[in-house]
Amino acid sequence: MGRVKLDQVDRKILTCLQAEGRITNVELAERVGITAPPCLRRVRALEEEGYIQGYHAQLNQEVLGYGLIVFAMVGLHSQAESDLQAFEKQVLGWEEVRECFMLNGEIDFMLKIVAHDLSSFQKFLTGKLTPAPNVASVKTSLTIRTSKHLPGVPMPEIG
């Protein structure tokens, strides 16, 4: 399709799908004010153009026994690109790490880690994270509660 700019209908589609990924195409079309066939074409085009990267279920981590969320600030000995990439590659293999961000400043990476409890987190910390190659320092903060969790991006209306 090759569109450069999203129009109002595209934005409505993205807003609806971000809020409810399992919505049917018929219901989506109704909500955005178009018929089902062009709605499906638009969704497919948005997928092909990379606006929609995928669909997933949002699982309840507490019900699944992951009652602890920890943020770890990691400093590396070396910030050479190859060392940064090696650390990122290692993080990909750690299931406990749910998000990883490279930062600018004193801290090189911020990790969001989930664990069943403090004991399992400590096992991860001392068995995987701190002994990992090139890791110079790790500072952790345990969360007390989550007051806002909003995946995705803001989708303001246009025009």
Secondary structure as the mmCIF struct_conf table of DSSP 4:
data_model
#
loop_
_struct_conf.conf_type_id
_struct_conf.id
_struct_conf.beg_label_comp_id
_struct_conf.beg_label_asym_id
_struct_conf.beg_label_seq_id
_struct_conf.end_label_comp_id
_struct_conf.end_label_asym_id
_struct_conf.end_label_seq_id
BEND BEND1 VAL A 4 LYS A 5
HELX_RH_AL_P HELX_RH_AL_P1 GLN A 8 ALA A 19
TURN_TY1_P TURN_TY1_P1 GLY A 21 ARG A 22
HELX_RH_AL_P HELX_RH_AL_P2 ASN A 25 VAL A 32
TURN_TY1_P TURN_TY1_P2 GLY A 33 GLY A 33
BEND BEND2 ILE A 34 ILE A 34
HELX_RH_AL_P HELX_RH_AL_P3 ALA A 36 GLU A 48
TURN_TY1_P TURN_TY1_P3 GLU A 49 GLY A 50
BEND BEND3 TYR A 51 TYR A 51
TURN_TY1_P TURN_TY1_P4 GLN A 61 GLY A 65
STRN STRN1 LEU A 68 LEU A 76
BEND BEND4 HIS A 77 HIS A 77
HELX_RH_AL_P HELX_RH_AL_P4 GLU A 81 LEU A 92
TURN_TY1_P TURN_TY1_P5 GLY A 93 GLY A 93
TURN_TY1_P TURN_TY1_P6 GLU A 95 GLU A 96
STRN STRN2 VAL A 97 MET A 102
BEND BEND5 ASN A 104 GLU A 106
BEND BEND6 ASP A 108 ASP A 108
STRN STRN3 PHE A 109 ALA A 115
BEND BEND7 HIS A 116 ASP A 117
HELX_RH_AL_P HELX_RH_AL_P5 LEU A 118 PHE A 124
HELX_RH_PI_P HELX_RH_PI_P1 LEU A 125 LEU A 129
TURN_TY1_P TURN_TY1_P7 THR A 130 PRO A 131
BEND BEND8 ALA A 132 ALA A 132
TURN_TY1_P TURN_TY1_P8 PRO A 133 ASN A 134
STRN STRN4 VAL A 135 LEU A 142
BEND BEND9 ILE A 144 ILE A 144
BEND BEND10 SER A 147 SER A 147
BEND BEND11 GLY A 152 GLY A 152
#
